[in-house]
Amino acid sequence: MSYFFRSTCSYMGCVWFEVRDQTGSYKAELRVALGDYERSILNYDPDGIRKHVENAIGLLTRCVADNAGEIPAATVAAFNAWRLAEHERHMAHLRANPERYGTEFSEPWFQPPLPVSAGRWTRESGWSRVEPMAIAA
């Protein structure tokens, strides 16, 4: 199976991607963080923030308009491998240009991305992981 991933946008702790896999083409969302400002403007009680926002951190989910089911485990594994390869490509570029970017890359934003899982949403419990985090070999 051939997979396609492309980052299209990011805003307030979320990144959106175009995805093509065995189920077709769709848009996916990855929540990577929940900042203090976003938390302060959310219209949820603390339990709602946990269920609907905090639990989504690290989950790759289909966007609402494309929410035709969960993302297959093979697609999530391919996505994790793609993100890691993209990170390594960017880091190779930075390291190859020390006169422009320096030589110190110990800050947290230079670390490889954490693997993600597919997400499942239910009205009762909010977001949950579908399968354990894995990186394709």
Phi and psi in degrees as a GROMACS rama.xvg file:
@    title "Ramachandran Plot"
@    xaxis  label "Phi"
@    yaxis  label "Psi"
@TYPE xy
-98.484  130.507  SER-2
-111.591  152.272  TYR-3
-134.607  132.084  PHE-4
-135.508  139.34  PHE-5
-149.456  128.664  ARG-6
-72.5083  132.99  SER-7
-115.548  -29.0539  THR-8
-166.984  155.168  CYS-9
-145.498  146.482  SER-10
-165.686  133.952  TYR-11
44.0382  58.0451  MET-12
80.2159  6.27092  GLY-13
-124.124  148.474  CYS-14
-128.019  135.979  VAL-15
-110.662  146.165  TRP-16
-134.081  150.592  PHE-17
-90.3499  136.749  GLU-18
-132.437  138.543  VAL-19
-128.471  126.504  ARG-20
-146.365  -163.502  ASP-21
-65.9024  -17.0874  GLN-22
-92.0807  -7.01535  THR-23
122.875  -159.474  GLY-24
-106.602  138.714  SER-25
-161.813  170.752  TYR-26
-101.447  141.281  LYS-27
-128.029  154.028  ALA-28
-121.831  139.968  GLU-29
-126.291  115.732  LEU-30
-86.4212  124.761  ARG-31
-108.77  -16.6161  VAL-32
-163.64  166.15  ALA-33
-135.051  103.686  LEU-34
-79.3249  165.436  GLY-35
-61.0659  -42.8375  ASP-36
-63.7023  -46.8585  TYR-37
-60.6179  -42.4879  GLU-38
-59.0624  -38.8054  ARG-39
-70.1944  -21.6519  SER-40
-105.992  -0.639651  ILE-41
-70.1284  145.163  LEU-42
-101.853  52.6059  ASN-43
-127.676  153.957  TYR-44
-78.5351  170.257  ASP-45
-54.929  -38.5315  PRO-46
-67.2355  -37.3788  ASP-47
-66.5481  -39.0858  GLY-48
-61.5561  -43.962  ILE-49
-63.1552  -50.6222  ARG-50
-67.0215  -43.5125  LYS-51
-99.9995  -16.2322  HIS-52
-123.863  -60.1651  VAL-53
-59.2764  -41.7707  GLU-54
-66.3812  -18.205  ASN-55
-82.1913  -11.6565  ALA-56
-63.6298  126.511  ILE-57
85.8494  8.83002  GLY-58
-109.432  132.566  LEU-59
-94.8302  120.195  LEU-60
-131.528  153.318  THR-61
-69.3491  144.326  ARG-62
-68.0428  158.788  CYS-63
-51.764  -48.0729  VAL-64
-67.2648  -22.4001  ALA-65
-109.687  18.9005  ASP-66
-78.3074  70.0975  ASN-67
-98.7716  27.2084  ALA-68
127.231  179.711  GLY-69
-76.3293  155.288  GLU-70
-78.9435  130.279  ILE-71
-60.38  149.04  PRO-72
-58.6763  -37.711  ALA-73
-64.3719  -36.1359  ALA-74
-68.1764  -41.5112  THR-75
-62.8557  -42.3202  VAL-76
-63.2086  -42.8877  ALA-77
-65.3779  -37.5335  ALA-78
-63.4919  -44.5132  PHE-79
-60.9328  -42.5406  ASN-80
-65.5038  -40.5965  ALA-81
-63.4206  -45.821  TRP-82
-61.3528  -41.5094  ARG-83
-64.9492  -42.1688  LEU-84
-64.3815  -40.6495  ALA-85
-62.7418  -42.679  GLU-86
-60.7178  -46.9511  HIS-87
-63.1346  -37.4862  GLU-88
-63.7729  -44.9007  ARG-89
-65.2492  -41.9084  HIS-90
-65.6302  -37.191  MET-91
-61.6835  -39.6157  ALA-92
-64.0051  -44.7869  HIS-93
-61.8177  -46.0543  LEU-94
-67.5079  -28.6834  ARG-95
-76.959  -8.4964  ALA-96
-128.897  62.182  ASN-97
-64.3005  -27.9601  PRO-98
-66.5012  -24.4404  GLU-99
-98.0575  -40.5829  ARG-100
-111.249  -4.75346  TYR-101
82.5175  -168.182  GLY-102
-127.636  -0.0469528  THR-103
-99.5644  114.538  GLU-104
-129.147  42.5206  PHE-105
-95.6872  -7.76494  SER-106
-64.7404  154.39  GLU-107
-56.8734  -33.5  PRO-108
-72.0364  -8.2095  TRP-109
-92.7905  -6.11291  PHE-110
-73.7107  152.259  GLN-111
-60.3116  151.015  PRO-112
-68.4278  144.967  PRO-113
-72.6162  145.285  LEU-114
-65.8895  151.638  PRO-115
-113.853  168.999  VAL-116
-124.354  162.987  SER-117
-73.9491  152.504  ALA-118
-116.177  152.372  GLY-119
-128.162  136.053  ARG-120
-116.239  133.429  TRP-121
-131.241  151.37  THR-122
-60.3687  -38.1766  ARG-123
-71.9867  -44.807  GLU-124
-112.161  -5.15766  SER-125
76.7743  -141.461  GLY-126
-84.828  143.195  TRP-127
-147.183  160.314  SER-128
-77.064  140.898  ARG-129
-86.0853  -44.912  VAL-130
-141.786  160.823  GLU-131
-64.6192  154.81  PRO-132
-63.9499  137.612  MET-133
-150.975  150.625  ALA-134
-115.196  131.724  ILE-135
-64.512  143.171  ALA-136
